[in-house]
Amino acid sequence: MKKYIYSPTPTTTRGQATRLSTNSQGTRLVYTNAKSVFVRDLENPSIATEYAGHVHATTAARFSPSGYYIASGDVQGNVRIWDAMGEGSLKSEIRPIAGRINDIAWDAESKRVIAVGDGKERFGHAFFFDSLSSCGEITGHSKQINSVSIKPTRPFKAVTASDDATVVFFSGVPYKFGKVIRDHSRFVQQVAFSPSGDVFCSVGADGKIFLYDGKEGERMSELQVDGQAHAGTIFAASWSPDSQYLLTSGADCTTKLWDVTSGKIVNTFEFTGGSQQYDDQQVGNVWSAKDHLVSLSLSGDLNYLDKRSGSVSRKVLGHARGITAMAVTPSQTLYTGSYDGRICSWDLSNLDQAEAKPIEGHANQVMAMQVADYRLYSVGMDDVLKTGTIEQGFHSIPTTHLPRALSVVDNLVAIATNHDVQIYDKGKKVAVLDKLNYTPTCAVLGKGQLYVGSEDALIRPYTISGTTFTPGEPFSSNRGPISAMALDPSGTLLAVADHQGKIYVYENGKTKIQHWVFHTGRVTSLAWNKEGTHVVSASWDTHIYVWSVERPMKRVAIKNAHKDV
């Protein structure tokens, strides 16, 4: 059973809005990442739960007004409605459209749902959440629908926004076509009814904000300053609980707070602190019933906004992309590196309050990480070795070739690249094993020894003497390319895994254990405990196994530990 979950931040896509949703009490936030849906406490974001019921990448999730259920959609058009208060048990499932779900809306009675997106035969569907029977038709658009909103008071109405630059107004229930609104000149990104139901807004790629009467869909006004609302696409809009203010987020790296009555800007929140300008584009936002204003950056950062000062009062950080490497220090600091090159540190001394703190990362995927003598070593697809500490800073060393694995003992560093094996001592390159007749996949350093795994399924030992590396006789019982290796603390037992999911333990070049064969996919990582009595393995099959050296047939299986590994 998972005891703690350190949540990722929402998955974002450049040029596309990301949906955030809170419960009616304003205490919990829900969003999607990869194939999962995450629910986090707004006061203490370290408190989180994960729903992993989707088979495909998730795209949108919304709380029901009652707070008892969440409806979530994925790229294949599936919508799952599940329990938001307990263990996430499934209430119902439907495939309303044959394509990506872009947005979901509930009616105020928590009975009816409208799901919209990029379908083939239709772009949206209205249905009852329990019986799944139809409660109207969503028509009137010629391209994918990006957003949907339902009037929270009777008589119920609905509006949708589309890439065809139109907004369609529906009457209900059952929902039926009312009229087409053509005020925008480019993609319409979001529509949203105010909590009172008297007004709804639309925002789009033309940088415009329009306000409409909630009962008839007649245009009331346009929010603008000097002819524009934002200097670029507006991705998201959220209303204040009293329906007096509107929060908008855009590609111009700003989030703006509007007084709807006066049509004036109350505050502008500017985001320009990222290393790359586009990372600060604001692609989503939400305004909770407890007055939490949250805006989402393209980088995945969740920004808590202080509406009085116009500043960011808090940032919730983490990984928006898959974690590809990790390491932990003796002082209980966890380092994680992800597919996009970001590296975060986590203080594990207080597991209930652990929050990510980004540190200097890589320009591309982090391939491997290791901690030695409290120093962090990492290599990435940017062909760089980074080493240092948070206090003293980090410095970069080019590796010339693509690093695939990293091993550190004392001050000695071995890096297996796709062309050679490089050895560094105190940050300086002291030796290179090149002109090889094999392709290295991983390397492990021991006291006076180096083991190199390769694509030909062999392990090649080297004896280290100063800067001289003397090769020994290759050995292996593995039958596939070597994917992971780990040397026990005594330096006598070598655990080796391959692409076929098989793990062997060698002692002095001879096979000691050959029974660890229960993984069904490539093993990606191996690690020994301090006593050298157990090995833990992770694999593409999403499972984690703990193996016993003394009792090789004994194992502990943690099935489906991650949705993807």
C-alpha positions in Angstrom: 0.0 0.0 0.0 1.3 3.4 -0.9 1.9 5.5 2.2 3.2 8.7 0.7 2.7 10.2 -2.8 4.9 13.1 -3.9 2.7 14.3 -6.7 3.8 15.5 -10.1 2.6 18.8 -11.4 0.0 18.9 -14.1 0.9 17.7 -17.6 1.0 20.7 -20.0 1.2 21.1 -23.7 2.5 24.2 -25.5 -0.4 26.0 -27.3 -3.1 24.1 -25.4 -5.1 24.9 -22.2 -4.8 22.6 -19.2 -7.9 22.2 -17.0 -7.8 22.6 -13.2 -10.8 22.0 -11.0 -11.6 22.4 -7.3 -14.3 20.9 -5.2 -17.3 23.0 -4.1 -15.8 23.5 -0.6 -12.6 25.0 -2.1 -10.3 22.6 -0.3 -9.1 20.2 -3.0 -7.6 20.5 -6.4 -7.8 17.9 -9.2 -5.7 17.7 -12.4 -4.2 15.1 -14.7 -0.7 13.8 -15.4 0.3 11.0 -17.7 -2.3 8.2 -17.2 -3.3 9.3 -13.7 -5.5 11.8 -12.0 -4.2 13.6 -8.8 -6.2 15.2 -6.0 -4.3 17.5 -3.7 -5.1 19.5 -0.7 -5.0 23.2 -1.5 -3.7 24.2 2.0 -1.1 21.4 2.2 -0.3 20.2 -1.3 1.8 17.4 0.2 -1.4 15.6 1.0 -2.3 13.9 -2.3 -4.1 10.9 -3.7 -3.8 9.2 -7.1 -6.4 7.7 -9.3 -4.8 5.2 -11.8 -7.9 3.7 -13.4 -7.3 5.0 -16.9 -5.4 2.9 -19.5 -4.6 5.9 -21.7 -3.1 9.4 -21.0 -5.6 11.5 -19.1 -6.6 15.0 -20.3 -9.3 16.5 -18.1 -10.9 16.0 -14.7 -13.7 17.8 -12.9 -15.3 17.5 -9.4 -19.0 17.2 -9.2 -20.7 20.0 -7.3 -21.6 17.6 -4.6 -17.9 16.8 -4.2 -18.6 13.0 -4.1 -17.5 12.2 -7.6 -14.8 13.1 -10.1 -15.3 12.7 -13.9 -12.0 12.3 -15.8 -11.3 11.8 -19.5 -8.4 10.6 -21.6 -7.0 10.8 -25.1 -9.1 7.9 -26.4 -12.4 9.6 -25.5 -13.1 7.5 -22.4 -14.8 9.2 -19.4 -14.6 7.5 -16.0 -16.7 8.7 -13.1 -15.3 7.6 -9.7 -15.6 8.1 -6.0 -13.7 11.2 -4.8 -14.2 10.6 -1.1 -12.9 7.0 -0.7 -10.7 4.6 -2.6 -11.6 5.8 -6.1 -14.1 3.0 -6.8 -15.6 3.3 -10.3 -19.2 4.5 -10.6 -19.6 4.4 -14.4 -17.6 4.6 -17.6 -18.5 5.8 -21.1 -16.9 6.6 -24.4 -18.9 9.7 -25.5 -16.6 10.6 -28.4 -14.0 8.8 -30.4 -11.1 11.1 -29.6 -9.4 13.3 -27.0 -11.5 14.6 -24.2 -10.7 18.3 -23.8 -13.1 19.3 -21.1 -15.9 18.0 -18.8 -18.7 19.9 -17.1 -21.3 18.8 -14.4 -24.7 20.4 -13.9 -25.5 21.9 -10.4 -27.4 18.8 -9.4 -24.4 16.5 -10.0 -26.7 14.4 -12.2 -25.7 15.3 -15.8 -22.4 15.5 -17.5 -21.2 17.1 -20.8 -17.9 15.8 -22.2 -16.3 17.6 -25.2 -13.2 17.2 -27.3 -11.8 16.1 -30.7 -14.1 13.3 -31.8 -14.7 11.9 -35.2 -18.5 11.6 -35.6 -19.3 14.3 -33.0 -17.3 16.7 -30.7 -19.4 16.4 -27.6 -22.1 14.4 -25.7 -24.5 15.1 -22.8 -25.4 12.1 -20.5 -26.6 11.2 -17.1 -23.7 10.2 -14.9 -25.3 7.1 -13.4 -27.4 5.6 -16.2 -25.2 7.0 -19.0 -28.3 7.6 -21.1 -28.4 10.7 -23.3 -29.7 14.0 -22.0 -29.2 16.2 -25.1 -27.2 16.8 -28.2 -24.0 18.9 -28.5 -24.0 20.2 -32.1 -23.2 23.3 -34.0 -19.4 23.1 -34.3 -17.2 22.1 -37.3 -14.0 21.6 -35.4 -12.9 20.2 -32.0 -14.6 21.6 -28.9 -12.0 23.0 -26.4 -14.3 23.9 -23.4 -17.8 23.4 -22.0 -19.6 25.1 -19.1 -23.1 24.5 -17.6 -25.1 27.3 -16.0 -25.2 26.5 -12.2 -28.8 27.7 -11.7 -32.1 26.8 -13.3 -33.1 27.1 -16.0 -30.0 25.1 -17.1 -28.0 26.4 -20.1 -24.7 25.3 -21.6 -22.0 26.9 -23.7 -19.2 25.3 -25.7 -16.0 26.8 -27.3 -14.3 25.5 -30.3 -11.3 25.7 -32.7 -13.8 26.9 -35.3 -13.7 30.3 -33.5 -17.3 30.1 -32.4 -19.2 29.7 -29.1 -22.5 27.7 -29.2 -25.3 28.4 -26.7 -27.5 25.5 -25.6 -30.8 25.4 -23.8 -31.7 22.5 -21.5 -32.6 20.1 -20.2 -32.4 18.1 -22.5 -29.6 20.2 -24.0 -30.4 21.4 -27.5 -28.8 23.8 -29.9 -29.7 27.5 -29.3 -27.4 29.7 -31.4 -23.9 30.3 -32.6 -21.9 33.2 -31.3 -19.1 34.5 -33.7 -17.4 37.3 -31.8 -13.9 35.7 -31.7 -11.6 35.7 -34.8 -9.4 32.7 -33.7 -9.6 29.6 -31.6 -11.9 29.9 -28.5 -10.0 28.3 -25.6 -12.5 28.5 -22.7 -16.0 29.4 -21.7 -17.2 29.7 -18.1 -20.4 30.6 -16.4 -20.2 32.7 -13.3 -21.3 31.1 -10.0 -24.5 33.2 -10.0 -25.3 32.0 -13.5 -26.1 35.5 -14.6 -23.1 35.9 -16.9 -20.7 33.7 -18.9 -17.4 34.6 -20.5 -15.3 33.4 -23.4 -11.6 33.7 -24.0 -9.5 32.8 -27.0 -6.4 32.9 -29.1 -7.3 36.4 -30.4 -6.5 37.7 -26.9 -10.1 38.8 -26.3 -12.5 38.4 -23.4 -16.3 38.7 -24.0 -19.1 38.7 -21.5 -22.6 37.4 -22.2 -26.0 37.2 -20.6 -26.3 33.8 -18.9 -30.0 33.4 -19.8 -30.1 34.3 -23.5 -26.5 34.3 -24.6 -26.6 38.0 -25.7 -23.3 39.8 -25.7 -22.9 42.3 -22.8 -19.4 43.7 -23.1 -15.7 43.1 -23.8 -13.0 43.3 -21.2 -10.0 45.2 -22.6 -7.4 47.8 -21.9 -6.1 49.8 -24.9 -7.8 47.5 -27.3 -6.6 44.2 -25.9 -7.0 42.0 -22.8 -3.8 40.0 -23.2 -1.0 40.3 -25.7 -1.5 36.8 -27.0 -3.7 33.7 -26.5 -5.8 33.5 -23.4 -5.9 29.9 -22.2 -8.1 30.0 -19.1 -10.7 32.0 -17.2 -12.1 31.5 -13.7 -14.7 33.4 -11.7 -14.6 34.6 -8.1 -17.1 33.0 -5.8 -19.2 36.2 -5.7 -19.2 36.5 -9.5 -17.7 40.0 -9.3 -14.2 39.2 -10.6 -12.6 37.2 -13.4 -9.1 35.7 -13.4 -7.6 35.1 -16.9 -4.3 33.5 -17.8 -2.4 33.8 -21.1 0.5 33.1 -23.4 1.9 36.6 -22.6 3.2 35.1 -19.3 0.6 37.1 -17.3 -2.5 36.3 -15.2 -4.9 39.2 -14.8 -7.6 39.9 -12.3 -10.5 41.9 -13.7 -13.3 43.8 -12.0 -16.2 42.7 -14.2 -18.5 45.6 -13.2 -16.0 48.3 -14.0 -14.2 46.4 -16.7 -10.9 47.4 -15.2 -7.8 45.4 -14.3 -7.4 45.1 -10.5 -4.0 43.3 -10.6 -1.6 41.8 -13.2 0.6 38.9 -12.1 3.7 38.7 -14.3 5.8 35.5 -14.7 9.2 36.0 -16.3 11.5 34.1 -14.0 12.1 31.0 -16.0 15.2 30.1 -18.0 13.1 30.0 -21.1 10.3 32.5 -21.7 7.7 30.1 -23.0 8.0 28.1 -19.7 6.3 31.0 -18.0 3.2 31.0 -20.3 0.1 30.6 -18.1 -2.0 27.8 -19.5 -4.6 27.2 -16.8 -6.1 28.6 -13.6 -8.8 28.1 -11.0 -10.4 30.2 -8.3 -11.6 28.1 -5.3 -14.5 28.7 -3.0 -12.0 29.4 -0.2 -10.4 32.2 -2.3 -7.4 30.2 -3.4 -6.3 31.7 -6.8 -4.0 29.3 -8.6 -2.5 29.8 -12.0 -0.6 27.1 -13.9 2.7 27.8 -15.8 3.6 25.8 -19.0 6.5 24.4 -16.9 3.9 22.8 -14.6 4.4 25.1 -11.7 1.3 25.9 -9.7 1.4 29.5 -8.6 -0.7 30.7 -5.7 -1.7 34.3 -6.2 -2.2 37.1 -3.7 -5.1 39.1 -5.2 -4.3 42.1 -3.0 -0.6 42.6 -3.6 -0.5 41.3 -7.2 2.3 38.9 -6.3 2.8 35.1 -6.2 2.5 34.1 -2.5 3.5 30.4 -3.1 4.7 28.1 -5.7 4.0 24.3 -5.7 6.8 22.7 -7.8 7.7 19.3 -9.0 8.0 17.2 -12.1 5.5 17.5 -15.0 7.3 14.8 -17.0 8.3 11.3 -16.2 11.1 10.8 -13.6 14.0 9.0 -15.2 16.6 9.0 -12.4 16.9 9.4 -8.6 19.4 9.4 -5.7 19.2 9.9 -2.0 21.7 11.3 0.5 22.5 9.9 4.0 20.9 13.1 5.4 17.5 12.1 3.8 17.6 14.5 0.8 16.0 12.9 -2.2 17.1 14.0 -5.7 14.9 13.3 -8.7 15.6 14.0 -12.4 13.0 13.9 -15.2 12.5 13.5 -18.9 12.6 17.3 -19.5 15.9 17.7 -17.6 14.5 19.2 -14.4 16.2 18.1 -11.1 14.3 18.5 -7.8 15.4 18.0 -4.2 13.0 16.7 -1.5 13.6 16.8 2.3 12.5 13.4 3.5 13.1 14.2 7.2 9.4 15.2 7.4 7.5 12.9 5.0 4.2 14.6 5.6 5.5 18.0 4.4 8.0 17.1 1.7 7.9 19.7 -1.2 10.0 19.8 -4.3 12.7 22.4 -4.7 14.2 22.7 -8.2 17.9 22.9 -8.5 20.2 23.3 -11.5 19.3 20.7 -14.0 20.0 19.6 -17.6 18.9 20.8 -21.0 17.5 17.4 -21.8 16.5 14.1 -20.2 18.4 13.1 -17.0 19.9 9.7 -17.7 21.4 8.8 -14.3 22.1 10.2 -10.8 24.2 9.2 -7.8 25.2 10.7 -4.5 28.7 10.2 -3.0 30.1 12.0 0.0 26.9 14.3 0.0 27.7 15.4 -3.6 25.3 14.9 -6.4 26.5 13.6 -9.7 24.1 13.5 -12.7 24.4 13.0 -16.5 21.9 13.9 -19.2 21.1 13.7 -22.8 22.7 17.1 -23.2 26.0 15.3 -23.0 26.9 16.9 -19.7 28.1 15.6 -16.3 27.0 17.9 -13.5 28.5 17.6 -10.0 28.2 19.7 -6.8 26.0 20.5 -3.8 23.1 22.8 -3.3 25.1 25.0 -0.9 28.3 25.2 -3.1 26.7 25.1 -6.5 27.2 22.8 -9.5 29.6 22.8 -12.4 29.3 21.1 -15.7 31.7 18.9 -17.6 31.0 18.0 -21.3 31.1 14.2 -22.0 31.2 14.6 -25.8 29.1 11.5 -26.3 25.6 10.5 -25.0 25.8 9.2 -21.4 23.9 6.1 -20.6 24.9 5.2 -17.1 26.9 6.6 -14.1 28.8 5.1 -11.2 30.7 6.9 -8.4 33.0 5.5 -5.7 34.8 8.0 -3.6 36.1 10.7 -6.0 36.2 8.3 -9.0 33.4 8.6 -11.6 32.7 6.2 -14.4 30.3 7.2 -17.2 29.2 4.7 -19.9 28.4 6.5 -23.1 27.2 5.1 -26.4 30.8 5.2 -27.7 33.2 4.8 -24.7 33.6 4.6 -21.0 35.0 7.7 -19.4 36.7 7.9 -16.0 36.9 11.1 -14.0 38.8 11.9 -10.8 37.9 15.0 -8.8 36.1 16.5 -11.8 38.9 15.8 -14.3 38.9 13.2 -17.0 41.8 10.8 -16.3 41.1 7.9 -18.6 38.9 6.8 -21.5 38.1 3.3 -22.6 37.5 3.8 -26.3 37.9 2.0 -29.7 35.8 -0.8 -28.1 34.4 -3.8 -30.0 31.2 -3.5 -28.0 28.6 -0.8 -27.2 28.5 0.0 -23.5 25.1 0.2 -21.7 26.1 0.6 -18.1 29.1 0.7 -15.8 29.7 0.0 -12.1 32.7 0.9 -10.0 34.0 -1.0 -7.1 37.2 -0.8 -5.0 39.9 -1.2 -7.6 37.5 -2.7 -10.2 35.1 -1.7 -13.0 32.4 -3.7 -14.6 30.9 -2.6 -17.9 27.7 -4.1 -19.3 27.0 -4.1 -23.0 24.5 -4.6 -25.8 26.0 -8.0 -26.6 24.8 -9.3 -23.1 28.3 -9.6 -21.7 29.8 -8.1 -18.6 33.5 -7.0 -19.0 35.6 -6.7 -15.8 38.5 -4.3 -15.5 41.2 -4.0 -12.8 42.0 -0.4 -11.9 45.6 0.6 -11.1 46.0 4.3 -11.0 44.8 5.4 -14.5 45.4 2.0 -16.0 42.5 -0.3 -16.7 43.4 -3.9 -17.3 40.6 -6.0 -19.0 39.6 -9.4 -17.6 37.7 -12.3 -19.1 34.0 -11.3 -20.1 31.3 -13.3 -18.4 27.5 -13.5 -18.5 24.5 -15.8 -18.1 22.2 -13.0 -19.3 20.6 -13.4 -22.7 19.7 -9.8 -23.6 21.4 -6.4 -23.6 22.5 -5.4 -20.1 20.1 -2.8 -18.7 21.1 -2.3 -15.1 23.9 -3.4 -12.7 24.6 -2.9 -9.0 27.5 -4.0 -6.8 26.8 -5.0 -3.2 28.4 -3.0 -0.4 31.2 -5.6 0.1 32.1 -5.4 -3.5 31.8 -9.2 -4.0 28.3 -9.7 -5.5 27.3 -8.2 -8.8 23.6 -8.0 -9.7 23.0 -7.7 -13.4 19.6 -7.3 -15.2 18.8 -7.3 -18.9 16.1 -6.2 -21.4 14.3 -9.5 -21.0 13.6 -8.9 -17.4 16.0 -11.5 -16.0 18.3 -10.8 -13.1 21.5 -12.8 -12.3 23.9 -12.4 -9.4 27.6 -13.1 -10.0 30.4 -13.7 -7.6 34.0 -13.6 -9.0 32.6 -13.9 -12.6 30.5 -17.0 -11.8 26.8 -17.2 -11.6 25.6 -17.4 -8.0 21.8 -16.8 -8.4 19.8 -17.3 -11.6 16.2 -17.6 -10.2 15.2 -13.9 -10.3 13.2 -14.1 -13.5 9.7 -12.8 -12.6 9.8 -9.4 -14.4 8.1 -9.4 -17.8 9.7 -6.3 -19.1 13.1 -4.6 -19.2 14.6 -4.0 -15.8 15.5 -0.4 -15.4 17.1 -0.2 -12.0 18.7 -2.3 -9.3 19.8 -1.4 -5.8 21.2 -3.3 -2.8 20.3 -2.7 0.9 23.1 -1.6 3.3 23.6 -5.2 4.6 23.9 -6.7 1.1 21.2 -9.2 1.9 18.5 -8.0 -0.5 18.2 -6.4 -3.9 15.3 -4.3 -5.2 14.4 -4.1 -8.9 12.1 -1.9 -11.0 10.9 -2.7 -14.5 8.9 -1.6 -17.5 6.3 -4.0 -16.4 5.4 -1.4 -13.6 6.3 -3.9 -10.8 8.9 -3.7 -8.1 10.4 -6.8 -6.5 12.5 -7.2 -3.4 14.8 -10.3 -3.7 16.6 -12.2 -0.9 20.2 -13.4 -1.5 20.1 -16.0 1.3 16.7 -17.4 0.1 16.8 -16.8 -3.7 13.3 -18.2 -4.2 11.8 -15.8 -1.7 10.6 -12.4 -3.0 8.3 -9.6 -2.2 6.2 -8.2 -5.1 4.8 -4.7 -5.3 2.6 -5.0 -8.3 1.7 -1.9 -10.4 3.8 0.3 -8.2 3.7 3.0 -10.9 1.4 3.5 -13.8 4.4 3.7 -16.1 8.1 2.9 -15.2 
